[in-house]
Amino acid sequence: MKEKRNFYLILFILNICLIFAFNYLVLGAYYKYKYDLGTDYLQFTKTNKSKDSDFSFLLDYEDLSLVAETNKDDSVVALYDPSMYYYTSSSKIISPQDLRYFSKDDYINKKNVSMLLADLESIFNGKIDEKLHGFEDKYNTNIINVLADNSAIAIENKNLKLIKNLFSVNTSDIDHIYMRNHPKEKESDLISHFEQAGFKQNKDSLLQLLERFIVMNWNTSLYTRAILLSLGIIYMILIFFTEIYSRRLKKDVLISRIYGASLKDYINLHLKDHITKVFLGLLVSTILTIFYFEIIGNRQIKLDFIIVSFVSVLFITSFISIFKIIKYFKMKLPQRGEL
């Protein structure tokens, strides 16, 4: 009984470690996704290529930021940002007389205005000013500002050179839309509007989330890689202790066989007891961890990865123990006095 309690206590601790590791990696690297989308965003892909979409409904929403990709040029994106998130989170020269951000008038009247991205050195030494007319001719637009190429909107998109007013772009050229800071209470309305405009909401599968999670964390800092490796080590520890615990089932399985227990009946009884205890332990550890994050003011832990931690621990421990039980049921029964 003591060994059993210790095993479930280890699962309790390992689940907390997993959630902490996932939380660091998710907020530290994974969600530094393109355009600095944050931990909660909507993504849409155009399904009706021939449909000329109407985005006028967006003018009713002034507390969101939307980035649109076109099928014409990966160095250009279109932007609707009445909340001015990408302006306040960028490096730029403040010059109200000469430079400005997109205005509501730009959006309403579909003005052909854009912002250029350039390196900080060129911006501060004035070299970029000499090239503005050349960029305006190249992209056929009026450039109203220059932002640093390390600004939030350029995260994970090093090819980005120009940000156009969304309403000045031919909507038939837009094929992907990313939206951050959207009002949660109006999310269903926004999704409905985009569906009517010929777009479908994209939702990554759990496998896609995990794949991108691993790749993006591995390509960041050494410290982040260390946390990612520690995540793998935690799972190795989980497998190791589950293997050790499952060996303790051997005697119980053999005795049950002597008294006529079937494999199916034994597995059913084992799973009911095991899943109940693991589920309760994981539930308590998860609630305590979330409560801790609430206390320290971190409310951005992603539910997807809490589920990954929860389900993976439950699956690994159940799978290994069932594998061992099947193995012990195939063993030759011991003679009297050998147990």
C-alpha positions in Angstrom: 0.0 0.0 0.0 2.9 2.4 0.9 4.5 1.8 -2.5 1.1 2.4 -4.2 0.7 5.7 -2.4 4.2 6.8 -3.3 3.6 6.0 -6.9 0.4 8.2 -7.0 2.3 10.9 -5.1 5.0 10.9 -7.8 2.3 11.2 -10.5 0.9 14.2 -8.6 4.3 15.9 -8.5 5.2 15.1 -12.1 1.9 16.5 -13.4 2.7 19.8 -11.7 6.2 19.8 -13.2 4.7 19.1 -16.7 2.2 22.0 -16.4 5.0 24.4 -15.2 7.3 23.3 -18.1 4.4 23.6 -20.7 3.5 27.0 -19.3 7.0 28.4 -19.6 7.5 27.0 -23.1 4.0 28.1 -24.3 4.3 31.7 -23.1 8.1 32.0 -23.6 8.4 30.8 -27.2 5.5 29.0 -28.7 3.1 32.0 -28.8 5.8 34.3 -30.2 4.1 33.3 -33.4 4.0 35.4 -36.5 2.6 38.9 -36.1 2.8 38.6 -32.3 -0.6 37.0 -32.1 -0.6 36.3 -28.4 -2.2 33.3 -26.7 -5.7 33.7 -28.1 -6.3 34.5 -31.7 -8.6 33.6 -34.6 -7.3 32.4 -38.0 -9.2 32.2 -41.2 -8.4 30.8 -44.7 -10.3 31.8 -47.9 -12.4 28.9 -49.2 -14.2 30.7 -52.0 -11.3 32.1 -54.2 -13.7 33.8 -56.7 -15.7 35.6 -54.1 -15.1 39.3 -53.7 -15.2 39.7 -49.9 -16.8 42.6 -48.1 -15.0 43.6 -44.9 -17.1 46.6 -44.1 -18.4 44.9 -41.0 -15.0 45.3 -39.4 -15.6 49.1 -39.1 -18.0 48.3 -36.3 -15.2 46.8 -34.2 -12.6 49.2 -32.8 -11.0 47.0 -30.2 -9.2 44.4 -32.4 -6.2 44.0 -34.7 -6.3 42.1 -37.9 -3.5 41.0 -40.3 -4.2 39.7 -43.8 -1.9 37.8 -46.1 -2.2 37.9 -49.8 -1.4 35.4 -52.5 0.6 38.0 -54.4 3.6 38.9 -52.3 4.9 37.5 -49.0 6.7 40.8 -48.4 3.3 42.6 -48.0 0.5 42.3 -45.5 -2.7 44.2 -45.1 -3.7 45.6 -41.7 -6.8 46.7 -39.9 -5.7 48.0 -36.5 -8.0 50.5 -34.9 -6.7 49.5 -31.5 -3.3 50.7 -32.7 -1.6 47.6 -31.1 1.1 47.3 -33.8 1.9 51.0 -33.6 2.4 51.2 -29.9 4.4 47.9 -29.9 6.8 49.0 -32.6 10.0 51.2 -32.8 9.5 54.3 -34.9 10.2 58.0 -35.1 7.5 60.2 -33.7 6.9 63.0 -36.1 3.2 64.0 -36.1 3.8 66.6 -38.8 5.2 64.1 -41.3 4.4 60.6 -40.2 1.2 59.0 -38.9 -0.6 55.7 -38.4 -3.7 54.4 -40.2 -6.8 56.4 -39.3 -10.4 55.5 -39.4 -10.8 57.8 -42.4 -8.2 55.7 -44.2 -10.3 52.6 -43.5 -13.6 54.1 -44.4 -12.5 55.8 -47.6 -10.2 52.9 -48.6 -7.2 55.1 -49.0 -4.1 53.6 -50.7 -1.8 54.3 -47.8 0.9 52.0 -46.3 3.8 51.8 -43.8 7.3 50.6 -44.6 9.5 48.4 -42.5 13.2 49.2 -42.3 16.2 48.6 -40.0 16.6 51.0 -37.1 19.9 52.4 -38.4 18.4 53.4 -41.7 15.5 55.0 -39.9 17.5 57.0 -37.4 20.2 58.2 -39.8 17.6 59.3 -42.4 18.8 57.0 -45.2 15.4 55.5 -45.7 13.9 58.9 -46.5 15.9 59.0 -49.7 14.3 55.7 -50.8 10.7 56.4 -49.9 9.6 57.5 -53.4 11.2 54.4 -54.9 9.2 52.2 -52.5 6.0 54.1 -53.3 6.5 53.5 -57.0 7.4 49.9 -56.5 4.3 49.1 -54.4 2.1 51.7 -56.0 1.1 53.2 -52.6 1.5 56.3 -50.4 3.9 55.6 -47.5 2.7 57.4 -44.3 5.2 56.0 -41.8 8.3 53.8 -41.3 8.4 51.2 -38.6 11.4 49.2 -37.4 11.8 45.7 -38.9 12.0 44.2 -35.5 8.5 45.4 -34.6 5.8 43.1 -33.3 4.2 42.7 -36.6 7.4 41.4 -38.2 7.9 38.5 -35.7 8.5 35.3 -37.5 8.2 37.0 -40.9 11.6 38.4 -41.8 10.5 39.0 -45.5 7.9 41.6 -44.5 8.6 45.0 -46.1 5.3 46.8 -46.4 2.0 47.1 -44.4 -1.0 48.2 -46.4 -4.3 49.5 -45.4 -6.6 46.4 -45.4 -9.4 48.3 -47.2 -7.1 49.4 -50.0 -6.2 45.8 -51.0 -8.2 43.8 -53.5 -10.1 41.3 -51.3 -9.9 38.6 -53.9 -6.1 38.5 -53.3 -6.4 37.9 -49.5 -6.2 34.2 -48.6 -5.2 34.2 -44.9 -6.4 36.3 -42.0 -5.1 36.5 -38.4 -7.0 38.4 -35.7 -5.7 39.2 -32.2 -7.3 41.2 -29.4 -10.8 40.4 -30.6 -13.8 41.0 -28.3 -14.6 37.6 -26.8 -18.3 38.3 -26.5 -18.5 39.1 -30.2 -16.3 36.2 -31.4 -19.2 34.1 -32.8 -20.5 37.2 -34.8 -17.0 37.8 -36.2 -16.7 34.2 -37.3 -20.1 34.3 -38.9 -19.2 37.5 -40.8 -16.0 36.0 -42.2 -17.8 32.8 -43.2 -20.3 35.0 -45.2 -17.2 36.7 -46.8 -16.0 33.4 -48.1 -13.5 32.5 -45.3 -13.4 29.4 -43.0 -12.0 29.4 -39.5 -8.8 27.4 -39.0 -8.3 25.3 -35.9 -5.0 23.5 -35.5 -5.3 19.9 -34.4 -3.6 18.9 -31.2 -0.9 17.1 -33.3 -0.2 20.3 -35.2 0.0 22.3 -32.0 2.5 19.9 -30.5 4.6 19.8 -33.7 4.8 23.6 -33.9 5.3 23.8 -30.1 8.5 21.6 -30.3 9.9 23.1 -33.5 9.5 26.7 -32.3 10.9 26.1 -28.9 13.9 24.2 -30.2 14.8 27.1 -32.5 14.9 29.7 -29.7 17.4 30.2 -26.7 19.6 27.6 -25.1 17.6 28.0 -21.9 14.4 27.3 -23.6 15.9 24.2 -25.2 16.9 23.0 -21.7 13.3 23.4 -20.5 12.1 21.5 -23.6 14.6 18.7 -22.8 13.5 18.7 -19.2 10.0 18.1 -20.4 11.3 14.9 -22.2 13.1 13.9 -19.0 9.9 14.3 -17.0 8.2 11.9 -19.3 11.1 9.5 -19.1 10.8 9.6 -15.3 7.1 9.0 -15.6 7.7 5.9 -17.8 10.4 4.6 -15.4 8.3 4.8 -12.2 5.3 3.4 -14.0 7.4 0.4 -15.1 8.7 -0.1 -11.5 5.2 0.1 -10.1 3.7 -2.2 -12.8 6.2 -4.9 -11.7 4.5 -4.9 -8.3 1.4 -6.2 -10.1 3.0 -9.5 -10.9 2.2 -11.3 -7.7 -1.4 -9.9 -7.6 -2.0 -11.0 -11.2 -0.7 -14.5 -10.6 -2.8 -15.0 -7.4 -5.9 -13.7 -9.2 -5.2 -16.2 -12.0 -5.0 -19.1 -9.5 -8.4 -18.1 -8.2 -9.8 -18.1 -11.7 -9.8 -14.4 -12.7 -9.9 -13.7 -16.5 -7.7 -11.1 -18.2 -10.7 -9.0 -19.2 -12.1 -8.9 -15.6 -8.7 -8.1 -14.1 -8.0 -5.3 -16.5 -11.4 -3.8 -15.9 -11.0 -3.9 -12.2 -7.4 -2.5 -12.4 -8.4 0.3 -14.8 -11.4 1.4 -12.6 -9.1 1.7 -9.6 -6.1 3.1 -11.4 -8.0 5.7 -13.5 -10.0 6.9 -10.6 -6.9 7.5 -8.4 -4.8 9.0 -11.2 -7.7 11.2 -12.4 -8.3 12.5 -8.8 -4.6 13.1 -8.3 -4.1 14.9 -11.6 -7.3 16.9 -11.1 -6.1 18.2 -7.7 -2.6 18.9 -8.9 -3.9 20.7 -11.9 -6.3 22.8 -9.9 -3.6 23.7 -7.4 -1.2 24.7 -10.2 -3.8 26.9 -11.9 -4.7 28.4 -8.6 -1.0 29.3 -8.1 -0.8 30.9 -11.6 -3.9 33.0 -10.6 -2.2 34.1 -7.4 0.9 35.3 -9.3 -1.2 37.0 -12.0 -0.4 34.6 -14.8 -3.8 33.8 -16.4 -2.5 32.9 -19.8 -1.9 29.2 -19.3 -3.2 27.4 -22.4 -5.9 24.9 -21.8 -4.7 22.7 -24.7 -1.5 21.9 -22.9 -3.1 21.3 -19.5 -5.2 18.7 -21.4 -2.0 17.3 -23.0 -0.3 16.9 -19.6 -3.4 15.4 -18.0 -4.2 12.9 -20.8 -0.6 11.9 -21.4 0.0 11.0 -17.8 -3.2 9.0 -17.7 -2.5 7.3 -21.0 1.2 6.4 -20.3 0.5 4.9 -16.9 -2.5 3.0 -18.0 -0.8 1.6 -21.2 2.3 0.4 -19.4 0.3 -1.3 -16.6 -2.0 -3.0 -19.0 0.9 -4.2 -21.1 2.5 -5.7 -17.9 -0.8 -7.3 -16.9 -1.2 -9.0 -20.3 2.5 -10.2 -20.0 1.8 -11.7 -16.5 -1.3 -13.4 -17.7 0.7 -15.2 -20.4 3.3 -16.4 -17.9 3.2 -20.0 -16.7 1.6 -20.3 -13.3 4.0 -20.9 -10.5 4.1 -24.1 -8.4 2.9 -24.1 -4.8 5.3 -22.1 -2.6 7.0 -20.2 -5.5 5.1 -17.0 -5.1 
